[in-house]
Amino acid sequence: MEDMAKSVNIIKNILFLFLLSGLYLALFICLYLLLKSPAVTIVSILFVSYVSWMRGTIAGLTLTMFNFFWNAIVFNFMSHGEPFSLEASISIGVHIGIACLLGLSGKLSRDLKKEMEIRKQTEAKLINYQNELEQRVEARTQELSKTNEKLRHAEKMQAIGQLAGGVAHDFNNMLAVILGYTELILEDTSPGQPNYIELKEIQNAALHSSEITRKLLAFARKQTIAPKILDLNKTVEGMIRMLQRLIGESIDLSWLPGKDPAMIKIDPSQIDQILANLCVNARDAVTGSGKIIIATDTVSFDEEFCRHHKDYAPGDYILLSVSDNGSGIDDHALNHLYEPFFTTKQVEQGTGLGLATVYGIVQQNNGIIDVQSILGKGTTFSIYFPRCSNSADVVPNPEKKILAEPNQETILLVEDEQAILRMIKIMLERIGYNVLATAKPTEALRLVEQYPGEIHLLITDVVMPDINGRELAAQLLTMRPDLKLLYISGYPENIIAKHGMLNEDVILVQKPFSIEKLDISLRKSLGR
């Protein structure tokens, strides 16, 4: 097919040359007969030279030679009566040479011009490619810089979290002793007796310190949680009145729930912590009267969106947002927003743990937190929790039951801290239990083996030397299969909890705790 097409093109070109030559010859004869002047030859030379210059190809040169050939024959025949002469031959040669030179120079000129145009286009493309490459390199550099900054921030937050968790754990043990013995003394002290007020102040200070350690554990993601599937809309709905009292009547609180059920899996108490901390911060940012908006919605992030937002992961989420029209947050504060003890408030107005607590809770529940703030216009915190499609496991709030009196059950208490061991033993005996207490897990195994009566429940610390609480419970259950379990700890250390989330068969009392809290947990463990 290609060869046939080439042959057709060649034939078309030959026919075109003969046609053009014939037309030119006819035009030349007509002009000569009309003018009978050598000017016809000049016109012919100019025309043919122009054709040679414009075409600059073999076809153009061939046409030129044909034109000069017919020109010379006709001119000599009509002027001298003979078609050829020496002058005519020389004229033909000179004219053909001139036409060839003109044609070649025309071709070279056009080739050079075409090459210049191609070079200019190539240079323009190279400049565009260079600019595009520079833009991509700059964008990639900025992206890597942001990624490195986020990595350094994440490493810093992790290091701070480890330090905060370790401090909180050790501090909790001391607070447990302070609060426990203070409560025991207060039970034996009436309000009118000396030192009663001082004891209450000690208790209040210890409780306040306990709240700080609880927030530190939340930030470090080492607090123990019992997540449940719940409807976020209903949970927030039940908190609106409490939040309104918290922020005061001068600030308008708006609640805008999403249309669809907002099912997430989280410890309900953590929602209380998040909203309380965010609303207090929003209240403090508003001068005089203002507005706070709490809203929920259902959102989805695809892979394309997440490629441009490194902190996000594809999937369906429930959005919880808290917005205010307050003073906003400056860039310096935004860079340190979630660090423990960082605060822009006055010394007596905040501990700097509110947003650190929120950050830890969101991270512990595989969520995402984002903040947008404009100075003088307000701030919006957006929290995204993974959406839970299963609503069958929603656990209703249990009804409160009247607790029965203790039945003189025997409890085995194992705690390696001597001060805490003595304090808990006194608490248990005051409640009405029979207590076998030891600070060593190996001694606990010997006591159970030698004790002739029934042991109803084991209370053990989680983290102990040689044998931890979980391992001790497993060994004792082989000896006493009906033994009930209750764990106490400053934080879980992933021994009885996976990523800080309790298994369904585990009951844990976190230090420090009151006599009432211990009693309630005991009754729950014993099934009463």
Secondary structure, DSSP 8 states (H G I E B T S, - for coil): -HHHHHHHHHHHHHHHHHHHHHHHHHHHHHHHHHH-STHHHHHHHHHHHHHHHHH-SHHHHHHHHHHHHHHHHHHHHHHHSSS--HHHHHHHHHHHHHHHHHHHHHHHHHHHHHHHHHHHHHHHHHHHHHHHHHHHHHHHHHHHHHHHHHHHHHHHHHHHHHHHHHHHHHHHHHHHHHHHHHHHHHHT--TTSTTHHHHHHHHHHHHHHHHHHHHHHHHTT-S-B--EEEEHHHHHHTTHHHHHHHH-TTEEEEEE--SS--EEEE-HHHHHHHHHHHHHHHHHHS-SSEEEEEEEEEEEE-HHHHHH-TT--SEEEEEEEEEE-SS---HHHHHTTTSTT--SS-TTT--S-HHHHHHHHHHHTT-EEEEEEETTTEEEEEEEEE-----TT----------------EEEEE-S-HHHHHHHHHHHHHHT-EEEEES-HHHHHHHHHH--S---EEEEESS-SSS-HHHHHHHHHHH-TT-EEEEEESS-TTTSEETTEE-TT--EEESS--HHHHHHHHHHHHT-
